[in-house]
Amino acid sequence: MPRLSSRIDRLPPYLLASIPARKRELLARGVDVIDLGAGDADLAPPEEAVEALARASREPSLQRYGFGLGHVPFREAVSAWMERRFGLAFDPMREVVPLIGSKEGIAHLALAYLEPGDVAVVPEPGYIVYQGGTVLAGAEPHLYPLRPRTRFLVELDEIPEDVLRRTRLLYLNYPNNPTAAVAPRDYLANVVRQCRERDILLVFDNAYSELAFDGYRPPSIFEIDGAREVAVEFHSLSKSYNMTGWRCGWAVADPAIASRLAQVKTFIDTGHYMAVQAAGAAALGAWERFVPANVAVFQERRDAAVAAFRAAGFDVEVPQATMYLWIPLPEGVASAEFAERLLADEGVVVLPGSGFGAGGEGFFRISFIVEPARLAEAARRAGRALEALRAAV
Ligand SMILES: Cc1ncc(COP(=O)(O)O)c(C=O)c1O
């Protein structure tokens, strides 16, 4: 057998990878499965995007290689949206990097900034790609446990000095997957200051910037003074526009940083299908019409999920953003056992906290991505599964 690289052995398990097969198996047995696993809603993308894709798919010039430049109107739409949404100016040609989904860029960025011996600070629980990208770049993830004690914020002061000295990258994601935590502005200002002092690249994953409730408006990291020198921010159409499968996102950063991500990509992909970029531009153009109504649907689902899981005996906080509830389990109930029981006995997919790393133990995540009635049914089943587990102790 050909020898594998040591990187492969160091990759963490990918929680969502095994779920589709388990789900198919249950469906084939006639089980009424409710899937609250992935952050992937059952809602439709904007009509503007669908029509733009249809048109663009017939346009011969858009069927060719996009290369790194891609479809210039997409870059321009990103730049215009960053201005409308955050009041920030980004040069569409030098400060925007079109991505095949933000995951792709987040993973590849590590190749530009990390090498063996370097450390990346990775929040745990967190989006597993931070760890994956770090390991694939041959560097060392330093896992920082996100716990209620710090309001699920990464406190750099708590990281040992010898680790910080080797730290090149810090991944932050607020609004946060999976904890649904949000970051106060003074916290972000402090992190930017620390990254500047220590020459750490701040990778700010803003995939949930638009999914916020009750009037809360998540900031861009670039609203913080001094961030342009040390930060790169990732955005995605996936969650705000129900376009997960379309694979469309972008990074914004100072040209010195953006050009390095673009350089890595030059050797890995040949650009993104330009018709999808045309659709992405249309989606961004429809932001004012589409996103508030879409967020209202999520807010209704959030309220339904909170009420239903509380009624089923769970201790649930009301999240200000994201499409997740991060729900604590009673002392002594292992999250993997609970999630397995709930799937096997009740046909409900949730994600165990421990699947996001040891720091996530004691919690499970649900995505409020289905209709309120289904959320209520899922919560009832979750309550039964918890009762059964407790009875067995
Ligand atoms: C925190 C976070 N960042 C990035 C992504 C990736 O989104 P995309 O579909 O743009 O690759 C996700 C998707 O679940 C996510 O939860």
The ligand as an SDF file (V2000), in Angstrom:
LIG
                    3D

 16 16  0  0  0  0  0  0  0  0999 V2000
  -18.7010   28.9470   10.8220 C   0  0  0  0  0  0  0  0  0  0  0  0
  -18.8020   28.5510    9.3910 C   0  0  0  0  0  0  0  0  0  0  0  0
  -17.9540   29.0680    8.5120 N   0  0  0  0  0  0  0  0  0  0  0  0
  -17.9950   28.7410    7.2180 C   0  0  0  0  0  0  0  0  0  0  0  0
  -18.9140   27.8390    6.7490 C   0  0  0  0  0  0  0  0  0  0  0  0
  -18.8440   27.4460    5.3070 C   0  0  0  0  0  0  0  0  0  0  0  0
  -19.7790   27.9680    4.5120 O   0  0  0  0  0  0  0  0  0  0  0  0
  -19.6950   27.8180    2.9350 P   0  0  0  0  0  0  0  0  0  0  0  0
  -20.9280   27.0840    2.5560 O   0  0  0  0  0  0  0  0  0  0  0  0
  -19.6060   29.2090    2.4090 O   0  0  0  0  0  0  0  0  0  0  0  0
  -18.4540   27.0350    2.5960 O   0  0  0  0  0  0  0  0  0  0  0  0
  -19.8190   27.2580    7.6310 C   0  0  0  0  0  0  0  0  0  0  0  0
  -20.7760   26.2610    7.1570 C   0  0  0  0  0  0  0  0  0  0  0  0
  -21.4110   25.5620    7.8980 O   0  0  0  0  0  0  0  0  0  0  0  0
  -19.7630   27.6280    8.9890 C   0  0  0  0  0  0  0  0  0  0  0  0
  -20.5890   27.1130    9.8910 O   0  0  0  0  0  0  0  0  0  0  0  0
  1  2  1  0
  2  3  1  0
  2 15  2  0
  3  4  2  0
  4  5  1  0
  5  6  1  0
  5 12  2  0
  6  7  1  0
  7  8  1  0
  8  9  2  0
  8 10  1  0
  8 11  1  0
 12 13  1  0
 12 15  1  0
 13 14  2  0
 15 16  1  0
M  END
$$$$
